[in-house]
Amino acid sequence: MTRWLKEEQVVAADSPNYARKLGIEKNQLVQELGWDEDTDDDIRFDIEDACGAELLDEDAEDVIDVVLLWWRNDDGDLVDRLMDAITPLAEDGVVWVVTPKTGHPGHVKPSDIAESAPTAGLMQTSSANLGDWIASRLVQPKSGPTGRR
């Protein structure tokens, strides 16, 4: 039985866990923006499994915990799209800008995201490798101390 458990653990360790890389947790509301035919269904399904619900579309009227924004270099103005993405975002919410990796159609330069984030009122904190895609984590800066006790 020990041998079987080790084999199962190796298989589990080898399979990509996209939701874990993105910090997606059970019962979080995840909104998907920028879906197109090129998006990776494995990433989408893994996130749905982790949060326990279908991804919400841009018409959702809920307060959103995580925005999954698929973005390609010809999708328009990233600052405008980020401004739209943060409108329903919870105060401690996260925007993941998911772009094709270098060498893939639609690749976005990391500097484009780094320059757009502050203009939209966000800051980049990390990135995650998602197969043929790379995700950049953007958050709203924490406000300073309010002086209240």
MODELLER restraints for C-alpha pairs under 7 A, 6 or more apart:
rsr = mdl.restraints
at = mdl.atoms
rsr.add(forms.Gaussian(group=physical.xy_distance, feature=features.Distance(at['CA:18:A'], at['CA:43:A']), mean=5.86, stdev=0.5))
rsr.add(forms.Gaussian(group=physical.xy_distance, feature=features.Distance(at['CA:18:A'], at['CA:46:A']), mean=6.34, stdev=0.5))
rsr.add(forms.Gaussian(group=physical.xy_distance, feature=features.Distance(at['CA:18:A'], at['CA:47:A']), mean=6.99, stdev=0.5))
rsr.add(forms.Gaussian(group=physical.xy_distance, feature=features.Distance(at['CA:18:A'], at['CA:130:A']), mean=6.33, stdev=0.5))
rsr.add(forms.Gaussian(group=physical.xy_distance, feature=features.Distance(at['CA:19:A'], at['CA:46:A']), mean=5.90, stdev=0.5))
rsr.add(forms.Gaussian(group=physical.xy_distance, feature=features.Distance(at['CA:19:A'], at['CA:47:A']), mean=4.88, stdev=0.5))
rsr.add(forms.Gaussian(group=physical.xy_distance, feature=features.Distance(at['CA:19:A'], at['CA:50:A']), mean=6.24, stdev=0.5))
rsr.add(forms.Gaussian(group=physical.xy_distance, feature=features.Distance(at['CA:21:A'], at['CA:128:A']), mean=6.27, stdev=0.5))
rsr.add(forms.Gaussian(group=physical.xy_distance, feature=features.Distance(at['CA:22:A'], at['CA:128:A']), mean=6.98, stdev=0.5))
rsr.add(forms.Gaussian(group=physical.xy_distance, feature=features.Distance(at['CA:24:A'], at['CA:47:A']), mean=6.74, stdev=0.5))
rsr.add(forms.Gaussian(group=physical.xy_distance, feature=features.Distance(at['CA:24:A'], at['CA:50:A']), mean=6.39, stdev=0.5))
rsr.add(forms.Gaussian(group=physical.xy_distance, feature=features.Distance(at['CA:24:A'], at['CA:51:A']), mean=6.37, stdev=0.5))
rsr.add(forms.Gaussian(group=physical.xy_distance, feature=features.Distance(at['CA:25:A'], at['CA:50:A']), mean=5.87, stdev=0.5))
rsr.add(forms.Gaussian(group=physical.xy_distance, feature=features.Distance(at['CA:25:A'], at['CA:51:A']), mean=5.29, stdev=0.5))
rsr.add(forms.Gaussian(group=physical.xy_distance, feature=features.Distance(at['CA:26:A'], at['CA:50:A']), mean=5.61, stdev=0.5))
rsr.add(forms.Gaussian(group=physical.xy_distance, feature=features.Distance(at['CA:26:A'], at['CA:51:A']), mean=4.02, stdev=0.5))
rsr.add(forms.Gaussian(group=physical.xy_distance, feature=features.Distance(at['CA:26:A'], at['CA:52:A']), mean=5.85, stdev=0.5))
rsr.add(forms.Gaussian(group=physical.xy_distance, feature=features.Distance(at['CA:27:A'], at['CA:51:A']), mean=5.04, stdev=0.5))
rsr.add(forms.Gaussian(group=physical.xy_distance, feature=features.Distance(at['CA:27:A'], at['CA:52:A']), mean=6.08, stdev=0.5))
rsr.add(forms.Gaussian(group=physical.xy_distance, feature=features.Distance(at['CA:28:A'], at['CA:51:A']), mean=5.45, stdev=0.5))
rsr.add(forms.Gaussian(group=physical.xy_distance, feature=features.Distance(at['CA:28:A'], at['CA:65:A']), mean=5.81, stdev=0.5))
rsr.add(forms.Gaussian(group=physical.xy_distance, feature=features.Distance(at['CA:29:A'], at['CA:64:A']), mean=5.34, stdev=0.5))
rsr.add(forms.Gaussian(group=physical.xy_distance, feature=features.Distance(at['CA:29:A'], at['CA:65:A']), mean=5.24, stdev=0.5))
rsr.add(forms.Gaussian(group=physical.xy_distance, feature=features.Distance(at['CA:29:A'], at['CA:66:A']), mean=6.42, stdev=0.5))
rsr.add(forms.Gaussian(group=physical.xy_distance, feature=features.Distance(at['CA:30:A'], at['CA:55:A']), mean=5.49, stdev=0.5))
rsr.add(forms.Gaussian(group=physical.xy_distance, feature=features.Distance(at['CA:30:A'], at['CA:56:A']), mean=6.08, stdev=0.5))
rsr.add(forms.Gaussian(group=physical.xy_distance, feature=features.Distance(at['CA:30:A'], at['CA:64:A']), mean=6.23, stdev=0.5))
rsr.add(forms.Gaussian(group=physical.xy_distance, feature=features.Distance(at['CA:30:A'], at['CA:65:A']), mean=6.07, stdev=0.5))
rsr.add(forms.Gaussian(group=physical.xy_distance, feature=features.Distance(at['CA:30:A'], at['CA:66:A']), mean=4.73, stdev=0.5))
rsr.add(forms.Gaussian(group=physical.xy_distance, feature=features.Distance(at['CA:30:A'], at['CA:67:A']), mean=5.68, stdev=0.5))
rsr.add(forms.Gaussian(group=physical.xy_distance, feature=features.Distance(at['CA:30:A'], at['CA:68:A']), mean=6.96, stdev=0.5))
rsr.add(forms.Gaussian(group=physical.xy_distance, feature=features.Distance(at['CA:31:A'], at['CA:55:A']), mean=5.50, stdev=0.5))
rsr.add(forms.Gaussian(group=physical.xy_distance, feature=features.Distance(at['CA:31:A'], at['CA:56:A']), mean=4.38, stdev=0.5))
rsr.add(forms.Gaussian(group=physical.xy_distance, feature=features.Distance(at['CA:31:A'], at['CA:57:A']), mean=5.68, stdev=0.5))
rsr.add(forms.Gaussian(group=physical.xy_distance, feature=features.Distance(at['CA:31:A'], at['CA:58:A']), mean=6.89, stdev=0.5))
rsr.add(forms.Gaussian(group=physical.xy_distance, feature=features.Distance(at['CA:31:A'], at['CA:64:A']), mean=6.62, stdev=0.5))
rsr.add(forms.Gaussian(group=physical.xy_distance, feature=features.Distance(at['CA:31:A'], at['CA:66:A']), mean=6.31, stdev=0.5))
rsr.add(forms.Gaussian(group=physical.xy_distance, feature=features.Distance(at['CA:31:A'], at['CA:67:A']), mean=4.79, stdev=0.5))
rsr.add(forms.Gaussian(group=physical.xy_distance, feature=features.Distance(at['CA:31:A'], at['CA:68:A']), mean=6.01, stdev=0.5))
rsr.add(forms.Gaussian(group=physical.xy_distance, feature=features.Distance(at['CA:32:A'], at['CA:55:A']), mean=5.95, stdev=0.5))
rsr.add(forms.Gaussian(group=physical.xy_distance, feature=features.Distance(at['CA:32:A'], at['CA:56:A']), mean=5.91, stdev=0.5))
rsr.add(forms.Gaussian(group=physical.xy_distance, feature=features.Distance(at['CA:32:A'], at['CA:57:A']), mean=5.49, stdev=0.5))
rsr.add(forms.Gaussian(group=physical.xy_distance, feature=features.Distance(at['CA:32:A'], at['CA:58:A']), mean=6.93, stdev=0.5))
rsr.add(forms.Gaussian(group=physical.xy_distance, feature=features.Distance(at['CA:32:A'], at['CA:67:A']), mean=5.94, stdev=0.5))
rsr.add(forms.Gaussian(group=physical.xy_distance, feature=features.Distance(at['CA:32:A'], at['CA:68:A']), mean=4.75, stdev=0.5))
rsr.add(forms.Gaussian(group=physical.xy_distance, feature=features.Distance(at['CA:32:A'], at['CA:69:A']), mean=6.00, stdev=0.5))
rsr.add(forms.Gaussian(group=physical.xy_distance, feature=features.Distance(at['CA:33:A'], at['CA:57:A']), mean=6.56, stdev=0.5))
rsr.add(forms.Gaussian(group=physical.xy_distance, feature=features.Distance(at['CA:33:A'], at['CA:58:A']), mean=6.16, stdev=0.5))
rsr.add(forms.Gaussian(group=physical.xy_distance, feature=features.Distance(at['CA:33:A'], at['CA:68:A']), mean=6.13, stdev=0.5))
rsr.add(forms.Gaussian(group=physical.xy_distance, feature=features.Distance(at['CA:33:A'], at['CA:69:A']), mean=4.74, stdev=0.5))
rsr.add(forms.Gaussian(group=physical.xy_distance, feature=features.Distance(at['CA:33:A'], at['CA:70:A']), mean=6.20, stdev=0.5))
rsr.add(forms.Gaussian(group=physical.xy_distance, feature=features.Distance(at['CA:34:A'], at['CA:69:A']), mean=5.76, stdev=0.5))
rsr.add(forms.Gaussian(group=physical.xy_distance, feature=features.Distance(at['CA:34:A'], at['CA:70:A']), mean=4.77, stdev=0.5))
rsr.add(forms.Gaussian(group=physical.xy_distance, feature=features.Distance(at['CA:34:A'], at['CA:71:A']), mean=6.33, stdev=0.5))
rsr.add(forms.Gaussian(group=physical.xy_distance, feature=features.Distance(at['CA:35:A'], at['CA:70:A']), mean=6.17, stdev=0.5))
rsr.add(forms.Gaussian(group=physical.xy_distance, feature=features.Distance(at['CA:48:A'], at['CA:54:A']), mean=5.35, stdev=0.5))
rsr.add(forms.Gaussian(group=physical.xy_distance, feature=features.Distance(at['CA:48:A'], at['CA:55:A']), mean=6.32, stdev=0.5))
rsr.add(forms.Gaussian(group=physical.xy_distance, feature=features.Distance(at['CA:62:A'], at['CA:88:A']), mean=6.86, stdev=0.5))
rsr.add(forms.Gaussian(group=physical.xy_distance, feature=features.Distance(at['CA:63:A'], at['CA:88:A']), mean=5.21, stdev=0.5))
rsr.add(forms.Gaussian(group=physical.xy_distance, feature=features.Distance(at['CA:63:A'], at['CA:89:A']), mean=5.76, stdev=0.5))
rsr.add(forms.Gaussian(group=physical.xy_distance, feature=features.Distance(at['CA:63:A'], at['CA:90:A']), mean=5.64, stdev=0.5))
rsr.add(forms.Gaussian(group=physical.xy_distance, feature=features.Distance(at['CA:64:A'], at['CA:88:A']), mean=5.74, stdev=0.5))
rsr.add(forms.Gaussian(group=physical.xy_distance, feature=features.Distance(at['CA:64:A'], at['CA:89:A']), mean=4.70, stdev=0.5))
rsr.add(forms.Gaussian(group=physical.xy_distance, feature=features.Distance(at['CA:64:A'], at['CA:90:A']), mean=5.56, stdev=0.5))
rsr.add(forms.Gaussian(group=physical.xy_distance, feature=features.Distance(at['CA:64:A'], at['CA:93:A']), mean=6.89, stdev=0.5))
rsr.add(forms.Gaussian(group=physical.xy_distance, feature=features.Distance(at['CA:65:A'], at['CA:89:A']), mean=6.19, stdev=0.5))
rsr.add(forms.Gaussian(group=physical.xy_distance, feature=features.Distance(at['CA:65:A'], at['CA:90:A']), mean=5.62, stdev=0.5))
rsr.add(forms.Gaussian(group=physical.xy_distance, feature=features.Distance(at['CA:65:A'], at['CA:93:A']), mean=4.62, stdev=0.5))
rsr.add(forms.Gaussian(group=physical.xy_distance, feature=features.Distance(at['CA:65:A'], at['CA:94:A']), mean=6.47, stdev=0.5))
rsr.add(forms.Gaussian(group=physical.xy_distance, feature=features.Distance(at['CA:66:A'], at['CA:93:A']), mean=5.64, stdev=0.5))
rsr.add(forms.Gaussian(group=physical.xy_distance, feature=features.Distance(at['CA:66:A'], at['CA:94:A']), mean=4.88, stdev=0.5))
rsr.add(forms.Gaussian(group=physical.xy_distance, feature=features.Distance(at['CA:66:A'], at['CA:95:A']), mean=5.78, stdev=0.5))
rsr.add(forms.Gaussian(group=physical.xy_distance, feature=features.Distance(at['CA:67:A'], at['CA:85:A']), mean=6.80, stdev=0.5))
rsr.add(forms.Gaussian(group=physical.xy_distance, feature=features.Distance(at['CA:67:A'], at['CA:94:A']), mean=6.32, stdev=0.5))
rsr.add(forms.Gaussian(group=physical.xy_distance, feature=features.Distance(at['CA:67:A'], at['CA:95:A']), mean=4.63, stdev=0.5))
rsr.add(forms.Gaussian(group=physical.xy_distance, feature=features.Distance(at['CA:67:A'], at['CA:96:A']), mean=6.04, stdev=0.5))
rsr.add(forms.Gaussian(group=physical.xy_distance, feature=features.Distance(at['CA:68:A'], at['CA:95:A']), mean=6.20, stdev=0.5))
rsr.add(forms.Gaussian(group=physical.xy_distance, feature=features.Distance(at['CA:68:A'], at['CA:96:A']), mean=5.06, stdev=0.5))
rsr.add(forms.Gaussian(group=physical.xy_distance, feature=features.Distance(at['CA:68:A'], at['CA:97:A']), mean=6.39, stdev=0.5))
rsr.add(forms.Gaussian(group=physical.xy_distance, feature=features.Distance(at['CA:69:A'], at['CA:96:A']), mean=5.94, stdev=0.5))
rsr.add(forms.Gaussian(group=physical.xy_distance, feature=features.Distance(at['CA:69:A'], at['CA:97:A']), mean=4.80, stdev=0.5))
rsr.add(forms.Gaussian(group=physical.xy_distance, feature=features.Distance(at['CA:69:A'], at['CA:98:A']), mean=5.82, stdev=0.5))
rsr.add(forms.Gaussian(group=physical.xy_distance, feature=features.Distance(at['CA:70:A'], at['CA:97:A']), mean=6.05, stdev=0.5))
rsr.add(forms.Gaussian(group=physical.xy_distance, feature=features.Distance(at['CA:70:A'], at['CA:98:A']), mean=4.73, stdev=0.5))
rsr.add(forms.Gaussian(group=physical.xy_distance, feature=features.Distance(at['CA:70:A'], at['CA:99:A']), mean=6.09, stdev=0.5))
rsr.add(forms.Gaussian(group=physical.xy_distance, feature=features.Distance(at['CA:71:A'], at['CA:97:A']), mean=6.47, stdev=0.5))
rsr.add(forms.Gaussian(group=physical.xy_distance, feature=features.Distance(at['CA:71:A'], at['CA:98:A']), mean=5.88, stdev=0.5))
rsr.add(forms.Gaussian(group=physical.xy_distance, feature=features.Distance(at['CA:71:A'], at['CA:99:A']), mean=5.15, stdev=0.5))
rsr.add(forms.Gaussian(group=physical.xy_distance, feature=features.Distance(at['CA:72:A'], at['CA:99:A']), mean=5.86, stdev=0.5))
rsr.add(forms.Gaussian(group=physical.xy_distance, feature=features.Distance(at['CA:72:A'], at['CA:100:A']), mean=6.90, stdev=0.5))
rsr.add(forms.Gaussian(group=physical.xy_distance, feature=features.Distance(at['CA:72:A'], at['CA:106:A']), mean=4.55, stdev=0.5))
rsr.add(forms.Gaussian(group=physical.xy_distance, feature=features.Distance(at['CA:72:A'], at['CA:107:A']), mean=6.06, stdev=0.5))
rsr.add(forms.Gaussian(group=physical.xy_distance, feature=features.Distance(at['CA:72:A'], at['CA:108:A']), mean=6.03, stdev=0.5))
rsr.add(forms.Gaussian(group=physical.xy_distance, feature=features.Distance(at['CA:73:A'], at['CA:106:A']), mean=5.01, stdev=0.5))
rsr.add(forms.Gaussian(group=physical.xy_distance, feature=features.Distance(at['CA:73:A'], at['CA:107:A']), mean=5.92, stdev=0.5))
rsr.add(forms.Gaussian(group=physical.xy_distance, feature=features.Distance(at['CA:73:A'], at['CA:108:A']), mean=5.02, stdev=0.5))
rsr.add(forms.Gaussian(group=physical.xy_distance, feature=features.Distance(at['CA:74:A'], at['CA:106:A']), mean=6.77, stdev=0.5))
rsr.add(forms.Gaussian(group=physical.xy_distance, feature=features.Distance(at['CA:78:A'], at['CA:116:A']), mean=6.45, stdev=0.5))
rsr.add(forms.Gaussian(group=physical.xy_distance, feature=features.Distance(at['CA:79:A'], at['CA:116:A']), mean=5.25, stdev=0.5))
rsr.add(forms.Gaussian(group=physical.xy_distance, feature=features.Distance(at['CA:79:A'], at['CA:117:A']), mean=6.95, stdev=0.5))
rsr.add(forms.Gaussian(group=physical.xy_distance, feature=features.Distance(at['CA:79:A'], at['CA:119:A']), mean=6.64, stdev=0.5))
rsr.add(forms.Gaussian(group=physical.xy_distance, feature=features.Distance(at['CA:79:A'], at['CA:120:A']), mean=5.53, stdev=0.5))
rsr.add(forms.Gaussian(group=physical.xy_distance, feature=features.Distance(at['CA:82:A'], at['CA:120:A']), mean=6.10, stdev=0.5))
rsr.add(forms.Gaussian(group=physical.xy_distance, feature=features.Distance(at['CA:83:A'], at['CA:120:A']), mean=5.53, stdev=0.5))
rsr.add(forms.Gaussian(group=physical.xy_distance, feature=features.Distance(at['CA:93:A'], at['CA:139:A']), mean=6.70, stdev=0.5))
rsr.add(forms.Gaussian(group=physical.xy_distance, feature=features.Distance(at['CA:94:A'], at['CA:137:A']), mean=6.76, stdev=0.5))
rsr.add(forms.Gaussian(group=physical.xy_distance, feature=features.Distance(at['CA:94:A'], at['CA:138:A']), mean=5.91, stdev=0.5))
rsr.add(forms.Gaussian(group=physical.xy_distance, feature=features.Distance(at['CA:94:A'], at['CA:139:A']), mean=5.11, stdev=0.5))
rsr.add(forms.Gaussian(group=physical.xy_distance, feature=features.Distance(at['CA:95:A'], at['CA:137:A']), mean=5.93, stdev=0.5))
rsr.add(forms.Gaussian(group=physical.xy_distance, feature=features.Distance(at['CA:95:A'], at['CA:138:A']), mean=5.03, stdev=0.5))
rsr.add(forms.Gaussian(group=physical.xy_distance, feature=features.Distance(at['CA:95:A'], at['CA:139:A']), mean=6.33, stdev=0.5))
rsr.add(forms.Gaussian(group=physical.xy_distance, feature=features.Distance(at['CA:96:A'], at['CA:135:A']), mean=5.81, stdev=0.5))
rsr.add(forms.Gaussian(group=physical.xy_distance, feature=features.Distance(at['CA:96:A'], at['CA:136:A']), mean=5.43, stdev=0.5))
rsr.add(forms.Gaussian(group=physical.xy_distance, feature=features.Distance(at['CA:96:A'], at['CA:137:A']), mean=4.71, stdev=0.5))
rsr.add(forms.Gaussian(group=physical.xy_distance, feature=features.Distance(at['CA:96:A'], at['CA:138:A']), mean=6.17, stdev=0.5))
rsr.add(forms.Gaussian(group=physical.xy_distance, feature=features.Distance(at['CA:97:A'], at['CA:135:A']), mean=5.36, stdev=0.5))
rsr.add(forms.Gaussian(group=physical.xy_distance, feature=features.Distance(at['CA:97:A'], at['CA:136:A']), mean=5.12, stdev=0.5))
rsr.add(forms.Gaussian(group=physical.xy_distance, feature=features.Distance(at['CA:97:A'], at['CA:137:A']), mean=6.64, stdev=0.5))
rsr.add(forms.Gaussian(group=physical.xy_distance, feature=features.Distance(at['CA:98:A'], at['CA:133:A']), mean=6.34, stdev=0.5))
rsr.add(forms.Gaussian(group=physical.xy_distance, feature=features.Distance(at['CA:98:A'], at['CA:134:A']), mean=5.63, stdev=0.5))
rsr.add(forms.Gaussian(group=physical.xy_distance, feature=features.Distance(at['CA:98:A'], at['CA:135:A']), mean=4.22, stdev=0.5))
rsr.add(forms.Gaussian(group=physical.xy_distance, feature=features.Distance(at['CA:98:A'], at['CA:136:A']), mean=6.49, stdev=0.5))
rsr.add(forms.Gaussian(group=physical.xy_distance, feature=features.Distance(at['CA:99:A'], at['CA:107:A']), mean=6.33, stdev=0.5))
rsr.add(forms.Gaussian(group=physical.xy_distance, feature=features.Distance(at['CA:99:A'], at['CA:108:A']), mean=6.27, stdev=0.5))
rsr.add(forms.Gaussian(group=physical.xy_distance, feature=features.Distance(at['CA:99:A'], at['CA:133:A']), mean=5.47, stdev=0.5))
rsr.add(forms.Gaussian(group=physical.xy_distance, feature=features.Distance(at['CA:99:A'], at['CA:134:A']), mean=5.47, stdev=0.5))
rsr.add(forms.Gaussian(group=physical.xy_distance, feature=features.Distance(at['CA:99:A'], at['CA:135:A']), mean=6.31, stdev=0.5))
rsr.add(forms.Gaussian(group=physical.xy_distance, feature=features.Distance(at['CA:100:A'], at['CA:106:A']), mean=6.07, stdev=0.5))
rsr.add(forms.Gaussian(group=physical.xy_distance, feature=features.Distance(at['CA:100:A'], at['CA:107:A']), mean=4.80, stdev=0.5))
rsr.add(forms.Gaussian(group=physical.xy_distance, feature=features.Distance(at['CA:100:A'], at['CA:108:A']), mean=6.95, stdev=0.5))
rsr.add(forms.Gaussian(group=physical.xy_distance, feature=features.Distance(at['CA:100:A'], at['CA:132:A']), mean=6.13, stdev=0.5))
rsr.add(forms.Gaussian(group=physical.xy_distance, feature=features.Distance(at['CA:100:A'], at['CA:133:A']), mean=4.45, stdev=0.5))
rsr.add(forms.Gaussian(group=physical.xy_distance, feature=features.Distance(at['CA:100:A'], at['CA:134:A']), mean=6.24, stdev=0.5))
rsr.add(forms.Gaussian(group=physical.xy_distance, feature=features.Distance(at['CA:101:A'], at['CA:107:A']), mean=5.74, stdev=0.5))
rsr.add(forms.Gaussian(group=physical.xy_distance, feature=features.Distance(at['CA:101:A'], at['CA:132:A']), mean=5.68, stdev=0.5))
rsr.add(forms.Gaussian(group=physical.xy_distance, feature=features.Distance(at['CA:101:A'], at['CA:133:A']), mean=5.06, stdev=0.5))
rsr.add(forms.Gaussian(group=physical.xy_distance, feature=features.Distance(at['CA:101:A'], at['CA:134:A']), mean=5.77, stdev=0.5))
rsr.add(forms.Gaussian(group=physical.xy_distance, feature=features.Distance(at['CA:114:A'], at['CA:124:A']), mean=6.68, stdev=0.5))
rsr.add(forms.Gaussian(group=physical.xy_distance, feature=features.Distance(at['CA:117:A'], at['CA:123:A']), mean=5.63, stdev=0.5))
rsr.add(forms.Gaussian(group=physical.xy_distance, feature=features.Distance(at['CA:117:A'], at['CA:124:A']), mean=6.75, stdev=0.5))
rsr.add(forms.Gaussian(group=physical.xy_distance, feature=features.Distance(at['CA:121:A'], at['CA:140:A']), mean=6.44, stdev=0.5))
rsr.add(forms.Gaussian(group=physical.xy_distance, feature=features.Distance(at['CA:122:A'], at['CA:138:A']), mean=5.90, stdev=0.5))
rsr.add(forms.Gaussian(group=physical.xy_distance, feature=features.Distance(at['CA:122:A'], at['CA:139:A']), mean=5.32, stdev=0.5))
rsr.add(forms.Gaussian(group=physical.xy_distance, feature=features.Distance(at['CA:122:A'], at['CA:140:A']), mean=4.69, stdev=0.5))
rsr.add(forms.Gaussian(group=physical.xy_distance, feature=features.Distance(at['CA:122:A'], at['CA:141:A']), mean=6.35, stdev=0.5))
rsr.add(forms.Gaussian(group=physical.xy_distance, feature=features.Distance(at['CA:123:A'], at['CA:138:A']), mean=5.32, stdev=0.5))
rsr.add(forms.Gaussian(group=physical.xy_distance, feature=features.Distance(at['CA:123:A'], at['CA:139:A']), mean=5.48, stdev=0.5))
rsr.add(forms.Gaussian(group=physical.xy_distance, feature=features.Distance(at['CA:123:A'], at['CA:140:A']), mean=6.31, stdev=0.5))
rsr.add(forms.Gaussian(group=physical.xy_distance, feature=features.Distance(at['CA:123:A'], at['CA:141:A']), mean=6.45, stdev=0.5))
rsr.add(forms.Gaussian(group=physical.xy_distance, feature=features.Distance(at['CA:124:A'], at['CA:136:A']), mean=6.86, stdev=0.5))
rsr.add(forms.Gaussian(group=physical.xy_distance, feature=features.Distance(at['CA:124:A'], at['CA:137:A']), mean=5.68, stdev=0.5))
rsr.add(forms.Gaussian(group=physical.xy_distance, feature=features.Distance(at['CA:124:A'], at['CA:138:A']), mean=4.44, stdev=0.5))
rsr.add(forms.Gaussian(group=physical.xy_distance, feature=features.Distance(at['CA:124:A'], at['CA:139:A']), mean=6.58, stdev=0.5))
rsr.add(forms.Gaussian(group=physical.xy_distance, feature=features.Distance(at['CA:125:A'], at['CA:137:A']), mean=5.68, stdev=0.5))
rsr.add(forms.Gaussian(group=physical.xy_distance, feature=features.Distance(at['CA:125:A'], at['CA:138:A']), mean=6.08, stdev=0.5))
rsr.add(forms.Gaussian(group=physical.xy_distance, feature=features.Distance(at['CA:126:A'], at['CA:136:A']), mean=6.01, stdev=0.5))
rsr.add(forms.Gaussian(group=physical.xy_distance, feature=features.Distance(at['CA:126:A'], at['CA:137:A']), mean=5.29, stdev=0.5))
rsr.add(forms.Gaussian(group=physical.xy_distance, feature=features.Distance(at['CA:127:A'], at['CA:134:A']), mean=6.98, stdev=0.5))
rsr.add(forms.Gaussian(group=physical.xy_distance, feature=features.Distance(at['CA:127:A'], at['CA:135:A']), mean=5.34, stdev=0.5))
rsr.add(forms.Gaussian(group=physical.xy_distance, feature=features.Distance(at['CA:127:A'], at['CA:136:A']), mean=4.35, stdev=0.5))
rsr.add(forms.Gaussian(group=physical.xy_distance, feature=features.Distance(at['CA:127:A'], at['CA:137:A']), mean=5.71, stdev=0.5))
rsr.add(forms.Gaussian(group=physical.xy_distance, feature=features.Distance(at['CA:128:A'], at['CA:134:A']), mean=5.85, stdev=0.5))
rsr.add(forms.Gaussian(group=physical.xy_distance, feature=features.Distance(at['CA:128:A'], at['CA:135:A']), mean=5.07, stdev=0.5))
rsr.add(forms.Gaussian(group=physical.xy_distance, feature=features.Distance(at['CA:128:A'], at['CA:136:A']), mean=6.60, stdev=0.5))
rsr.add(forms.Gaussian(group=physical.xy_distance, feature=features.Distance(at['CA:129:A'], at['CA:135:A']), mean=6.51, stdev=0.5))
